[in-house]
């Protein structure tokens, strides 16, 4: 079974209806009964959070999505195959890599044109 076959999307209203019918698989009573120390231990042992710095949110920015433009582009087959091998969303990741490149180059150009900032 492919991963996309098991992923389901729900609206907030769908989730509320499921909770009202007792279909939630979250044991909220167990979660609410945990002490702060138990919650901290659970968070610290979560492998999905292992490499995230504690202050990650300090550099976070709210980003409003902008409409994408359709483009026909020729890329090396190996590049496409690598991104596709990373799973669904490969085009979004390719866009993110290109965006990071543009942002870095923009910073370098700004620093070069105006000298190093003192901020």
Backbone as a ProteinNet text record, in pm:
[ID]
protein_1_A
[PRIMARY]
XXXXXXXXXXXXXXXXXXXXXXXXXXXXXXXXXXXXXXXXXXXXXXXXXXXXXXXXXXXXXXXXXXXXXXXXXXXXXXXXXXXXXXXXXXXXXXXXXXXXXXXXXXXXXXXXXXXXXXX
[TERTIARY]
84.3	0	88.2	63.5	139.5	97.1	189.5	163.7	40.3	23	-88.8	-223.3	-224.1	-349	-397.7	-312.3	-351.7	-361	-321	-328.2	-466.7	-532.7	-665.5	-665.5	-741.2	-754.6	-891.1	-894.3	-1018.1	-1025.1	-1145.2	-1164.4	-1176.3	-1168	-1185.2	-1323.7	-1424	-1560.2	-1566.9	-1498.8	-1494.5	-1434	-1324.7	-1257.2	-1344.4	-1411.5	-1500.7	-1614.4	-1670.5	-1776.8	-1725.5	-1604.9	-1546.9	-1526.9	-1476.9	-1460.1	-1594	-1697.5	-1830.7	-1886.9	-1850.8	-1897.9	-1807.7	-1700.3	-1609.5	-1511.3	-1487.1	-1398.2	-1254.7	-1225.7	-1090.4	-1000.6	-880	-784.5	-688.2	-710.9	-627.4	-685.6	-602.9	-646.6	-619.2	-711.7	-690.4	-682.7	-755.7	-750.4	-608.6	-545.7	-408.7	-311.3	-329.9	-241.2	-258.4	-381.4	-407.6	-359.9	-351.6	-309.5	-157.6	-83.4	63.1	112.3	217.9	282.2	367.8	409.6	497.2	626.2	679	802.8	783.1	669	641.2	627.8	561.1	548.3	684.3	767.3	901.8	983.1	972.2	1044.4	995.4	863.5	808	855.9	856	901.4	1049.1	1129.9	1274.4	1306.6	1221.9	1249	1183.9	1113.4	1047.1	1152.2	1170.8	1274.9	1249	1123.9	1094.6	1142.8	1166	1208	1354.9	1424.5	1561.5	1657.3	1653.7	1752.6	1703.1	1590.6	1536.7	1588.5	1657.1	1708.2	1593.5	1619.3	1514.4	1465.4	1552.2	1513.5	1474.2	1431.7	1398	1296.4	1206.3	1098.1	1145.5	1264	1313.5	1338.8	1372.9	1399.3	1281.3	1172.1	1056.1	987.4	937	866.1	734.8	630.5	504.1	521	490.7	506.9	372.5	326.8	201.5	232	157.6	184.1	154.6	238.8	217	180.5	97.3	59.6	182.9	187.6	298.5	270	375.1	361.4	401.7	327.8	357.2	475.2	568.6	689.9	731.4	771.5	829.3	980.4	1044.8	1185.7	1257.7	1374.8	1455.1	1560.4	1557.7	1652.3	1721.9	1838.8	1909	1822.2	1820.3	1739.2	1776.5	1906.3	1950.2	1894.3	1884.4	1830.9	1684.1	1609	1466.2	1448.1	1524.5	1512.4	1543.6	1645.9	1678.7	1564.7	1512.7	1402.8	1280	1247.9	1132.5	1153.2	1277.2	1305	1281.7	1274.3	1250.8	1103.4	1018.3	876.8	788.9	659.7	564	604.9	574.3	610.6	745.8	797.4	932.2	939.3	832.6	836.1	839.2	769.7	772.7	913.6	979.5	1117.1	1212.7	1192.8	1277.2	1260.5	1136.9	1110.9	1180.5	1176.2	1239.6	1390.8	1452.6	1596.7	1629.2	1551.4	1575.1	1551.3	1447.5	1418.5	1534.4	1586.6	1698.4	1820.5	1844.5	1956.2	1937.7	1818.2	1790.1	1805.4	1750.9	1760.8	1905.3	1985.1	2127	2200.8	2175.9	2240.6	2197.2	2069.9	2020	2090.6	2108.8	2180.4	2324.4	2390.6	2529.4	2540.2	2446.2	2447.1	2425	2331.5	2303.2	2423.7	2488.1	2606.3	2720.3	2740	2848.3	2823.1	2697.5	2665.5	2669.9	2630.6	2621.1	2725	2812.3	2910	2845.1	2925.3	2868.9	2776	2666.1	2571.2	2619	2584	2622.9	2510	2404.3	2288.1	2315.2
-118	0	123.4	216	339	430.6	516.5	606.6	693.8	741.4	830.9	761	627.7	554.4	559.6	592	591.9	731.9	831.9	968.4	1023.5	1074.2	1130.9	1273.4	1357.9	1497.4	1517.9	1596.7	1627.9	1777.4	1832.6	1971.6	1975.5	2094.7	2109.3	2058.1	2084.6	2038.5	1885.8	1821.5	1674.7	1618	1678.3	1629.7	1647.6	1760.7	1784.5	1682.2	1652.5	1551.2	1414.3	1380.2	1251.1	1243.4	1354.1	1356.3	1340	1408.8	1402	1259.4	1185.5	1047.3	947.8	998.7	909.6	838.8	893	828.4	879.5	970	1021.2	912.9	900.9	803.8	868.4	996.1	1065.5	1045.2	996.6	975.1	1104.3	1200.8	1331.6	1322.9	1232.5	1218.9	1181.2	1090	1048.7	1164.5	1240	1353.2	1460.2	1491.5	1595.7	1554.7	1425	1377.3	1381.7	1402.4	1403	1528.6	1510.8	1625.5	1698.6	1819.7	1894.7	1817.6	1752.4	1675.2	1558.6	1491.7	1381	1432.1	1544.5	1601.5	1640.5	1704.1	1741.9	1619	1510	1386.8	1329.7	1328.2	1275.9	1357.9	1488.8	1576.8	1553.2	1543.1	1522.4	1389.3	1288.5	1156.5	1136.8	1236.8	1225.1	1235.8	1130.1	1133.9	1240.4	1280.1	1384	1520.9	1538.9	1668	1670.7	1559.6	1543.4	1652.9	1685.8	1777.7	1921.4	1952.7	2087.7	2170.6	2281.3	2364.3	2423	2444.3	2496.4	2634.1	2713.4	2849.6	2859.5	2750.3	2748.3	2856.4	2882.5	2976.7	3122.3	3149.4	3287.3	3341.5	3253.7	3298.2	3270.7	3217.4	3184.3	3311.6	3306	3418.4	3368	3449.1	3416.5	3447.3	3351	3367.5	3343	3441.4	3425.9	3358.8	3255	3186.3	3277.7	3266.2	3341.5	3242.9	3284.7	3192.9	3151.4	3027.1	2975.6	3001.9	3005.1	3021.7	2891.5	2853.4	2732.7	2758.5	2663.5	2680	2544.5	2546	2425.5	2441	2342	2355.3	2224.8	2233.5	2114	2101.1	1984.3	1956.6	1824.7	1806	1678.7	1567.7	1453.1	1339.9	1298.6	1303.1	1262.8	1355.1	1483.2	1579.6	1548.9	1529.8	1498.6	1367.7	1266	1136	1146.4	1225	1239.2	1304.8	1416	1483.3	1393.1	1323.5	1231.7	1119.9	1075	965.6	1007.8	1138.6	1189.1	1182.5	1146.8	1128.6	1240.1	1230.4	1331.1	1470.6	1568	1705.5	1744.4	1662.9	1690.2	1824.4	1865	1993.3	2108.8	2094.4	2195.7	2205.9	2090.6	2093.3	2155.8	2127.9	2190.1	2341.6	2387.6	2531	2588.2	2514.8	2562.1	2575.3	2480.6	2487.1	2609.1	2631.2	2747.5	2877.8	2881.2	3001.1	3029.3	2926.7	2945.2	3000.1	2950.4	2999	3147.3	3183.6	3323.3	3412.6	3370.4	3451.2	3469.2	3363.1	3373.4	3468	3454.8	3543.2	3688.1	3707.7	3842.8	3903.2	3825	3874	3909.3	3823.7	3849	3975.6	3994	4112.3	4237.7	4232.4	4347.1	4380.1	4278	4299.1	4357.5	4307.2	4355.4	4499.8	4531.9	4664.7	4770.4	4733.7	4831	4810.3	4715.6	4683.7	4600.7	4543.5	4460.8	4543.5	4484.2	4556.2	4550.6	4650.5	4655.2	4610.5	4551.6	4508.5	4384.7
0	0	0	-91.3	-95.3	17	58.1	169.3	144.1	19.4	-8.9	9.2	9.7	28.7	173	266.4	407.2	466.8	392.1	441.8	411.6	515.3	498.8	550.3	486.4	528.8	591.2	698.4	767.1	792.1	785.1	824.5	976.1	1032.6	1177	1218.6	1136.1	1167	1165.5	1068.8	1063.8	1191.3	1235	1354.5	1478.3	1487.3	1601.3	1602	1485.6	1475.8	1519.3	1476.8	1516.7	1667.3	1727.1	1872.7	1942.9	1892.1	1954	1947.9	1842.2	1828.3	1901	1964.9	2035.7	1944.5	1826	1729	1735.9	1826.5	1838.8	1896.1	1840.9	1893	1991.9	2022.3	2119.3	2258.1	2348.2	2485.9	2563.2	2549.4	2611.5	2763	2822.8	2968.6	3012	2940.1	2972.7	2952.3	2844.1	2817.1	2925.1	2958.6	3059.3	3198.6	3225.6	3357.9	3375.6	3269.4	3279	3348.6	3425.2	3490.3	3387.1	3421.4	3331.9	3306.4	3410.2	3395.2	3297.8	3306.1	3213.9	3070.6	3053.8	2919.5	2864.1	2946.2	2902.3	2863.3	2942.2	2911.5	2778.1	2758	2632.4	2513.2	2527.6	2419	2391.2	2497.1	2480.8	2414.2	2433.7	2376.1	2238.9	2188.5	2057.7	1947.9	1867.4	1763.6	1657	1637.4	1538.3	1582.8	1712	1764.7	1804.7	1785.5	1834	1785.6	1658.4	1602.2	1589.7	1651	1641.9	1759.5	1732	1841.3	1923.7	2052.5	2140.7	2097.6	2037.3	1999.2	1851.7	1791.6	1648.6	1613.9	1703.8	1676.5	1672	1724	1726.8	1586.2	1493	1356	1262.7	1317.6	1235.1	1185.6	1065	1006.2	948.8	962.7	897.3	748.8	666.2	522.2	455.4	384.4	312	178	144.4	17.7	-100.7	-200.2	-323.6	-433.4	-526.5	-634.7	-714.8	-751.8	-832.1	-979.5	-1058.6	-1202.6	-1269.8	-1369	-1444.3	-1536.5	-1539.3	-1617.2	-1673.2	-1797.3	-1856.6	-1844	-1782.5	-1748.2	-1778	-1837.3	-1863.3	-1753.1	-1685.3	-1577.9	-1605.9	-1545	-1558.4	-1499.8	-1566.3	-1520.8	-1379.2	-1345.8	-1212.1	-1104.4	-1136.8	-1039.8	-1013.3	-1119	-1103.9	-1028.8	-1065.3	-998.8	-850.1	-814.7	-672.8	-596.9	-647.5	-578.2	-570.4	-677.7	-675	-573.3	-559.2	-465.1	-320.4	-296.2	-161.3	-121.8	-217.7	-187	-238.7	-205.4	-251.4	-205.6	-290.6	-260.3	-317.3	-409.4	-460.6	-533.6	-602.7	-672.7	-573	-462.5	-357.3	-299.1	-279.7	-228.1	-328.7	-457.2	-559	-554.2	-537.5	-526.3	-403.1	-292.3	-168.8	-186.2	-256.4	-281.2	-366.8	-471	-556.6	-480.1	-397.4	-317.7	-221.8	-155.1	-62.4	-136.3	-256.3	-337.5	-368.8	-414.8	-449.2	-326.3	-212.9	-90.7	-47.3	-56.2	-19.2	-112.8	-241.9	-339	-319.8	-286.5	-262.3	-141.9	-35.8	82.8	47.3	-31.2	-69.8	-153.2	-244.5	-330.8	-247.8	-153	-66.5	19.5	75.9	160.6	78.7	-42.9	-129.3	-171.6	-206.9	-256.4	-146.6	-24.5	84.8	193.4	175.8	280	388.2	477.8	584.3	673.5	709.6	796.9	940.5	1016.9	1157.7	1247	1188.6	1267.9	1345.2
[MASK]
+++++++++++++++++++++++++++++++++++++++++++++++++++++++++++++++++++++++++++++++++++++++++++++++++++++++++++++++++++++++

